[in-house]
Amino acid sequence: MIITLEEAKNLLRVDFEEDNGLIQTLINTIPQYLENKTGRPWDTDVINPLVKTLAGFLLKSWYDGSTPQLEKTIENIIATLTPMAR
C-alpha cells in the first residue's frame, strides 16, 4: 500500500470517520492510476518517497478539488517518475 488511511486523513486534515470509505476508495485507486500513467507498478514493498508524495497530491486533488498549480505539480512528478519506470 502506497499510503495508509491514517496517513491520508492526516494529509487531508480529516478528523472524522464519515469519509473513511471515500478516502479508502481513492487510496485504492492510486496504484492503478500510477501504473497507467508510468507503465510500472509502484505499490511494492519499498515505496519510493516521491511516489508517496505524489499519492498525497493525488488524494488532495481528488478529495478537495484540483487547482492549476496542483495539477502542474502532479504532472511534473509523473514526468519525473516515468523514466524511472523503465
N, CA, C and O atoms as CSV, one atom per row, in Angstrom:
chain,resi,resn,atom,element,x,y,z
A,1,MET,N,N,0.849,-1.169,0.000
A,1,MET,CA,C,0.000,0.000,0.000
A,1,MET,C,C,0.898,1.236,0.000
A,1,MET,O,O,1.844,1.330,0.782
A,2,ILE,N,N,0.595,2.164,-0.871
A,2,ILE,CA,C,1.415,3.364,-1.011
A,2,ILE,C,C,1.192,4.328,0.145
A,2,ILE,O,O,2.141,4.926,0.653
A,3,ILE,N,N,-0.047,4.476,0.554
A,3,ILE,CA,C,-0.386,5.395,1.642
A,3,ILE,C,C,-1.520,4.772,2.453
A,3,ILE,O,O,-2.443,4.185,1.887
A,4,THR,N,N,-1.454,4.897,3.751
A,4,THR,CA,C,-2.485,4.318,4.616
A,4,THR,C,C,-3.642,5.297,4.797
A,4,THR,O,O,-3.526,6.484,4.492
A,5,LEU,N,N,-4.741,4.780,5.292
A,5,LEU,CA,C,-5.895,5.630,5.575
A,5,LEU,C,C,-5.520,6.695,6.602
A,5,LEU,O,O,-5.895,7.858,6.459
A,6,GLU,N,N,-4.791,6.302,7.622
A,6,GLU,CA,C,-4.388,7.260,8.659
A,6,GLU,C,C,-3.510,8.368,8.077
A,6,GLU,O,O,-3.708,9.545,8.377
A,7,GLU,N,N,-2.537,7.985,7.242
A,7,GLU,CA,C,-1.684,8.989,6.600
A,7,GLU,C,C,-2.502,9.920,5.718
A,7,GLU,O,O,-2.295,11.134,5.717
A,8,ALA,N,N,-3.429,9.343,4.971
A,8,ALA,CA,C,-4.266,10.144,4.075
A,8,ALA,C,C,-5.126,11.125,4.855
A,8,ALA,O,O,-5.233,12.295,4.485
A,9,LYS,N,N,-5.733,10.654,5.927
A,9,LYS,CA,C,-6.584,11.538,6.726
A,9,LYS,C,C,-5.772,12.666,7.356
A,9,LYS,O,O,-6.249,13.798,7.440
A,10,ASN,N,N,-4.561,12.372,7.795
A,10,ASN,CA,C,-3.691,13.423,8.330
A,10,ASN,C,C,-3.356,14.444,7.254
A,10,ASN,O,O,-3.413,15.650,7.492
A,11,LEU,N,N,-3.011,13.961,6.085
A,11,LEU,CA,C,-2.675,14.839,4.973
A,11,LEU,C,C,-3.861,15.718,4.576
A,11,LEU,O,O,-3.702,16.908,4.304
A,12,LEU,N,N,-5.046,15.118,4.548
A,12,LEU,CA,C,-6.258,15.840,4.145
A,12,LEU,C,C,-6.863,16.653,5.284
A,12,LEU,O,O,-7.817,17.406,5.087
A,13,ARG,N,N,-6.297,16.492,6.473
A,13,ARG,CA,C,-6.798,17.168,7.681
A,13,ARG,C,C,-8.253,16.783,7.966
A,13,ARG,O,O,-9.100,17.628,8.259
A,14,VAL,N,N,-8.506,15.488,7.868
A,14,VAL,CA,C,-9.833,14.935,8.140
A,14,VAL,C,C,-9.764,14.226,9.488
A,14,VAL,O,O,-8.968,13.305,9.669
A,15,ASP,N,N,-10.595,14.653,10.430
A,15,ASP,CA,C,-10.575,14.028,11.757
A,15,ASP,C,C,-11.906,13.375,12.114
A,15,ASP,O,O,-12.212,13.165,13.288
A,16,PHE,N,N,-12.689,13.057,11.092
A,16,PHE,CA,C,-13.964,12.376,11.303
A,16,PHE,C,C,-13.972,11.108,10.456
A,16,PHE,O,O,-13.164,10.961,9.539
A,17,GLU,N,N,-14.885,10.198,10.765
A,17,GLU,CA,C,-14.887,8.886,10.111
A,17,GLU,C,C,-15.867,8.767,8.950
A,17,GLU,O,O,-15.817,7.789,8.205
A,18,GLU,N,N,-16.745,9.730,8.784
A,18,GLU,CA,C,-17.784,9.622,7.756
A,18,GLU,C,C,-17.220,9.451,6.346
A,18,GLU,O,O,-17.851,8.798,5.515
A,19,ASP,N,N,-16.062,10.013,6.058
A,19,ASP,CA,C,-15.484,9.921,4.715
A,19,ASP,C,C,-14.441,8.810,4.571
A,19,ASP,O,O,-13.768,8.730,3.544
A,20,ASN,N,N,-14.300,7.963,5.576
A,20,ASN,CA,C,-13.299,6.895,5.506
A,20,ASN,C,C,-13.470,6.024,4.265
A,20,ASN,O,O,-12.483,5.676,3.618
A,21,GLY,N,N,-14.695,5.672,3.929
A,21,GLY,CA,C,-14.941,4.832,2.757
A,21,GLY,C,C,-14.503,5.514,1.474
A,21,GLY,O,O,-13.864,4.896,0.622
A,22,LEU,N,N,-14.843,6.778,1.337
A,22,LEU,CA,C,-14.447,7.547,0.153
A,22,LEU,C,C,-12.927,7.662,0.069
A,22,LEU,O,O,-12.335,7.433,-0.985
A,23,ILE,N,N,-12.312,8.015,1.175
A,23,ILE,CA,C,-10.856,8.176,1.183
A,23,ILE,C,C,-10.174,6.848,0.870
A,23,ILE,O,O,-9.198,6.824,0.120
A,24,GLN,N,N,-10.664,5.752,1.425
A,24,GLN,CA,C,-10.076,4.442,1.145
A,24,GLN,C,C,-10.232,4.082,-0.326
A,24,GLN,O,O,-9.320,3.504,-0.917
A,25,THR,N,N,-11.365,4.411,-0.921
A,25,THR,CA,C,-11.562,4.165,-2.351
A,25,THR,C,C,-10.537,4.939,-3.171
A,25,THR,O,O,-9.968,4.403,-4.122
A,26,LEU,N,N,-10.303,6.187,-2.811
A,26,LEU,CA,C,-9.302,6.994,-3.514
A,26,LEU,C,C,-7.906,6.393,-3.344
A,26,LEU,O,O,-7.133,6.332,-4.300
A,27,ILE,N,N,-7.588,5.953,-2.134
A,27,ILE,CA,C,-6.296,5.310,-1.868
A,27,ILE,C,C,-6.137,4.070,-2.744
A,27,ILE,O,O,-5.071,3.845,-3.318
A,28,ASN,N,N,-7.188,3.273,-2.846
A,28,ASN,CA,C,-7.138,2.038,-3.632
A,28,ASN,C,C,-6.963,2.308,-5.122
A,28,ASN,O,O,-6.485,1.440,-5.853
A,29,THR,N,N,-7.338,3.487,-5.577
A,29,THR,CA,C,-7.235,3.864,-6.984
A,29,THR,C,C,-5.815,4.266,-7.372
A,29,THR,O,O,-5.430,4.134,-8.533
A,30,ILE,N,N,-5.047,4.748,-6.422
A,30,ILE,CA,C,-3.727,5.310,-6.714
A,30,ILE,C,C,-2.784,4.330,-7.417
A,30,ILE,O,O,-2.189,4.715,-8.424
A,31,PRO,N,N,-2.610,3.085,-6.951
A,31,PRO,CA,C,-1.655,2.198,-7.634
A,31,PRO,C,C,-1.972,1.990,-9.119
A,31,PRO,O,O,-1.067,2.037,-9.952
A,32,GLN,N,N,-3.220,1.763,-9.453
A,32,GLN,CA,C,-3.566,1.550,-10.857
A,32,GLN,C,C,-3.394,2.829,-11.667
A,32,GLN,O,O,-2.941,2.784,-12.811
A,33,TYR,N,N,-3.749,3.956,-11.086
A,33,TYR,CA,C,-3.565,5.248,-11.757
A,33,TYR,C,C,-2.090,5.450,-12.103
A,33,TYR,O,O,-1.757,5.807,-13.233
A,34,LEU,N,N,-1.213,5.220,-11.131
A,34,LEU,CA,C,0.215,5.412,-11.366
A,34,LEU,C,C,0.763,4.422,-12.386
A,34,LEU,O,O,1.597,4.779,-13.218
A,35,GLU,N,N,0.297,3.189,-12.322
A,35,GLU,CA,C,0.752,2.204,-13.306
A,35,GLU,C,C,0.292,2.590,-14.707
A,35,GLU,O,O,1.051,2.453,-15.667
A,36,ASN,N,N,-0.934,3.067,-14.833
A,36,ASN,CA,C,-1.432,3.510,-16.136
A,36,ASN,C,C,-0.629,4.697,-16.665
A,36,ASN,O,O,-0.363,4.782,-17.864
A,37,LYS,N,N,-0.247,5.605,-15.783
A,37,LYS,CA,C,0.485,6.810,-16.193
A,37,LYS,C,C,1.951,6.538,-16.511
A,37,LYS,O,O,2.509,7.154,-17.419
A,38,THR,N,N,2.582,5.620,-15.772
A,38,THR,CA,C,4.030,5.428,-15.913
A,38,THR,C,C,4.426,4.098,-16.543
A,38,THR,O,O,5.563,3.935,-16.983
A,39,GLY,N,N,3.502,3.152,-16.588
A,39,GLY,CA,C,3.817,1.847,-17.151
A,39,GLY,C,C,4.462,0.877,-16.177
A,39,GLY,O,O,4.966,-0.170,-16.585
A,40,ARG,N,N,4.452,1.216,-14.893
A,40,ARG,CA,C,5.087,0.353,-13.892
A,40,ARG,C,C,4.269,0.363,-12.607
A,40,ARG,O,O,3.736,1.401,-12.215
A,41,PRO,N,N,4.170,-0.799,-11.946
A,41,PRO,CA,C,3.527,-0.795,-10.626
A,41,PRO,C,C,4.464,-0.162,-9.593
A,41,PRO,O,O,5.671,-0.401,-9.617
A,42,TRP,N,N,3.910,0.635,-8.700
A,42,TRP,CA,C,4.701,1.334,-7.690
A,42,TRP,C,C,4.357,0.899,-6.274
A,42,TRP,O,O,4.977,1.372,-5.321
A,43,ASP,N,N,3.390,0.017,-6.114
A,43,ASP,CA,C,2.982,-0.411,-4.768
A,43,ASP,C,C,3.777,-1.647,-4.342
A,43,ASP,O,O,3.209,-2.702,-4.057
A,44,THR,N,N,5.093,-1.494,-4.304
A,44,THR,CA,C,5.998,-2.574,-3.933
A,44,THR,C,C,6.271,-2.524,-2.434
A,44,THR,O,O,5.730,-1.684,-1.716
A,45,ASP,N,N,7.118,-3.441,-1.980
A,45,ASP,CA,C,7.444,-3.489,-0.550
A,45,ASP,C,C,8.089,-2.193,-0.066
A,45,ASP,O,O,7.761,-1.696,1.011
A,46,VAL,N,N,8.997,-1.655,-0.855
A,46,VAL,CA,C,9.659,-0.398,-0.506
A,46,VAL,C,C,9.065,0.697,-1.391
A,46,VAL,O,O,9.230,0.687,-2.611
A,47,ILE,N,N,8.378,1.632,-0.756
A,47,ILE,CA,C,7.706,2.694,-1.500
A,47,ILE,C,C,8.680,3.849,-1.719
A,47,ILE,O,O,9.248,4.384,-0.767
A,48,ASN,N,N,8.864,4.220,-2.970
A,48,ASN,CA,C,9.684,5.368,-3.322
A,48,ASN,C,C,9.078,6.612,-2.668
A,48,ASN,O,O,7.874,6.837,-2.797
A,49,PRO,N,N,9.872,7.419,-1.975
A,49,PRO,CA,C,9.328,8.612,-1.311
A,49,PRO,C,C,8.624,9.573,-2.270
A,49,PRO,O,O,7.657,10.233,-1.889
A,50,LEU,N,N,9.102,9.652,-3.504
A,50,LEU,CA,C,8.457,10.518,-4.490
A,50,LEU,C,C,7.060,10.000,-4.830
A,50,LEU,O,O,6.142,10.788,-5.057
A,51,VAL,N,N,6.903,8.685,-4.865
A,51,VAL,CA,C,5.591,8.079,-5.120
A,51,VAL,C,C,4.645,8.393,-3.965
A,51,VAL,O,O,3.474,8.698,-4.189
A,52,LYS,N,N,5.136,8.321,-2.752
A,52,LYS,CA,C,4.314,8.633,-1.578
A,52,LYS,C,C,3.876,10.099,-1.617
A,52,LYS,O,O,2.727,10.417,-1.311
A,53,THR,N,N,4.798,10.985,-1.993
A,53,THR,CA,C,4.467,12.407,-2.124
A,53,THR,C,C,3.404,12.611,-3.191
A,53,THR,O,O,2.438,13.345,-2.985
A,54,LEU,N,N,3.587,11.959,-4.328
A,54,LEU,CA,C,2.608,12.066,-5.405
A,54,LEU,C,C,1.251,11.546,-4.960
A,54,LEU,O,O,0.225,12.138,-5.293
A,55,ALA,N,N,1.229,10.457,-4.219
A,55,ALA,CA,C,-0.035,9.915,-3.711
A,55,ALA,C,C,-0.760,10.958,-2.874
A,55,ALA,O,O,-1.980,11.095,-2.969
A,56,GLY,N,N,-0.022,11.687,-2.062
A,56,GLY,CA,C,-0.632,12.744,-1.259
A,56,GLY,C,C,-1.224,13.845,-2.113
A,56,GLY,O,O,-2.333,14.309,-1.850
A,57,PHE,N,N,-0.490,14.269,-3.139
A,57,PHE,CA,C,-1.012,15.300,-4.034
A,57,PHE,C,C,-2.254,14.811,-4.780
A,57,PHE,O,O,-3.215,15.562,-4.951
A,58,LEU,N,N,-2.234,13.550,-5.223
A,58,LEU,CA,C,-3.404,12.997,-5.912
A,58,LEU,C,C,-4.619,12.980,-4.994
A,58,LEU,O,O,-5.713,13.378,-5.394
A,59,LEU,N,N,-4.424,12.520,-3.768
A,59,LEU,CA,C,-5.537,12.498,-2.811
A,59,LEU,C,C,-6.090,13.895,-2.582
A,59,LEU,O,O,-7.304,14.097,-2.573
A,60,LYS,N,N,-5.202,14.848,-2.400
A,60,LYS,CA,C,-5.626,16.235,-2.179
A,60,LYS,C,C,-6.442,16.727,-3.372
A,60,LYS,O,O,-7.480,17.365,-3.198
A,61,SER,N,N,-5.979,16.436,-4.558
A,61,SER,CA,C,-6.671,16.854,-5.777
A,61,SER,C,C,-8.036,16.193,-5.899
A,61,SER,O,O,-9.028,16.859,-6.194
A,62,TRP,N,N,-8.089,14.892,-5.674
A,62,TRP,CA,C,-9.338,14.153,-5.837
A,62,TRP,C,C,-10.333,14.438,-4.723
A,62,TRP,O,O,-11.538,14.480,-4.970
A,63,TYR,N,N,-9.854,14.633,-3.512
A,63,TYR,CA,C,-10.750,14.818,-2.367
A,63,TYR,C,C,-11.203,16.270,-2.227
A,63,TYR,O,O,-12.390,16.538,-2.042
A,64,ASP,N,N,-10.269,17.191,-2.313
A,64,ASP,CA,C,-10.578,18.607,-2.084
A,64,ASP,C,C,-10.865,19.385,-3.356
A,64,ASP,O,O,-11.387,20.499,-3.298
A,65,GLY,N,N,-10.537,18.820,-4.489
A,65,GLY,CA,C,-10.671,19.550,-5.744
A,65,GLY,C,C,-9.306,20.044,-6.191
A,65,GLY,O,O,-8.428,20.323,-5.375
A,66,SER,N,N,-9.153,20.143,-7.462
A,66,SER,CA,C,-7.856,20.469,-8.021
A,66,SER,C,C,-7.709,21.961,-8.267
A,66,SER,O,O,-8.689,22.696,-8.392
A,67,THR,N,N,-6.469,22.377,-8.332
A,67,THR,CA,C,-6.125,23.730,-8.750
A,67,THR,C,C,-5.114,23.593,-9.881
A,67,THR,O,O,-4.463,22.555,-9.998
A,68,PRO,N,N,-4.972,24.612,-10.710
A,68,PRO,CA,C,-3.981,24.512,-11.791
A,68,PRO,C,C,-2.565,24.232,-11.267
A,68,PRO,O,O,-1.825,23.456,-11.872
A,69,GLN,N,N,-2.191,24.853,-10.159
A,69,GLN,CA,C,-0.852,24.630,-9.602
A,69,GLN,C,C,-0.683,23.185,-9.123
A,69,GLN,O,O,0.364,22.573,-9.332
A,70,LEU,N,N,-1.716,22.651,-8.484
A,70,LEU,CA,C,-1.655,21.271,-8.012
A,70,LEU,C,C,-1.560,20.311,-9.189
A,70,LEU,O,O,-0.787,19.354,-9.143
A,71,GLU,N,N,-2.329,20.550,-10.233
A,71,GLU,CA,C,-2.268,19.691,-11.422
A,71,GLU,C,C,-0.890,19.738,-12.061
A,71,GLU,O,O,-0.374,18.713,-12.506
A,72,LYS,N,N,-0.295,20.921,-12.108
A,72,LYS,CA,C,1.045,21.057,-12.677
A,72,LYS,C,C,2.058,20.280,-11.838
A,72,LYS,O,O,2.936,19.612,-12.385
A,73,THR,N,N,1.941,20.364,-10.537
A,73,THR,CA,C,2.832,19.626,-9.644
A,73,THR,C,C,2.697,18.125,-9.869
A,73,THR,O,O,3.697,17.413,-9.959
A,74,ILE,N,N,1.461,17.649,-9.959
A,74,ILE,CA,C,1.211,16.223,-10.198
A,74,ILE,C,C,1.838,15.783,-11.515
A,74,ILE,O,O,2.521,14.759,-11.566
A,75,GLU,N,N,1.614,16.541,-12.569
A,75,GLU,CA,C,2.162,16.178,-13.881
A,75,GLU,C,C,3.686,16.200,-13.874
A,75,GLU,O,O,4.319,15.359,-14.513
A,76,ASN,N,N,4.284,17.153,-13.159
A,76,ASN,CA,C,5.748,17.211,-13.071
A,76,ASN,C,C,6.315,15.990,-12.348
A,76,ASN,O,O,7.336,15.443,-12.762
A,77,ILE,N,N,5.666,15.568,-11.285
A,77,ILE,CA,C,6.147,14.386,-10.565
A,77,ILE,C,C,5.979,13.136,-11.423
A,77,ILE,O,O,6.864,12.281,-11.452
A,78,ILE,N,N,4.862,13.025,-12.115
A,78,ILE,CA,C,4.660,11.882,-13.016
A,78,ILE,C,C,5.735,11.874,-14.099
A,78,ILE,O,O,6.259,10.817,-14.450
A,79,ALA,N,N,6.063,13.053,-14.629
A,79,ALA,CA,C,7.110,13.144,-15.651
A,79,ALA,C,C,8.464,12.700,-15.094
A,79,ALA,O,O,9.275,12.134,-15.826
A,80,THR,N,N,8.709,12.946,-13.834
A,80,THR,CA,C,9.950,12.509,-13.192
A,80,THR,C,C,9.952,10.998,-12.969
A,80,THR,O,O,10.979,10.343,-13.148
A,81,LEU,N,N,8.810,10.449,-12.581
A,81,LEU,CA,C,8.723,9.015,-12.295
A,81,LEU,C,C,8.745,8.152,-13.552
A,81,LEU,O,O,9.259,7.033,-13.520
A,82,THR,N,N,8.204,8.646,-14.643
A,82,THR,CA,C,8.059,7.830,-15.850
A,82,THR,C,C,9.393,7.253,-16.326
A,82,THR,O,O,9.450,6.056,-16.611
A,83,PRO,N,N,10.470,8.041,-16.428
A,83,PRO,CA,C,11.744,7.422,-16.831
A,83,PRO,C,C,12.264,6.404,-15.807
A,83,PRO,O,O,12.961,5.457,-16.172
A,84,MET,N,N,11.931,6.596,-14.551
A,84,MET,CA,C,12.349,5.654,-13.515
A,84,MET,C,C,11.636,4.314,-13.669
A,84,MET,O,O,12.098,3.301,-13.143
A,85,ALA,N,N,10.535,4.302,-14.374
A,85,ALA,CA,C,9.746,3.085,-14.557
A,85,ALA,C,C,10.381,2.149,-15.581
A,85,ALA,O,O,10.026,0.973,-15.654
A,86,ARG,N,N,11.295,2.656,-16.350
A,86,ARG,CA,C,11.899,1.851,-17.421
A,86,ARG,C,C,13.054,1.036,-16.933
A,86,ARG,O,O,13.668,0.306,-17.712
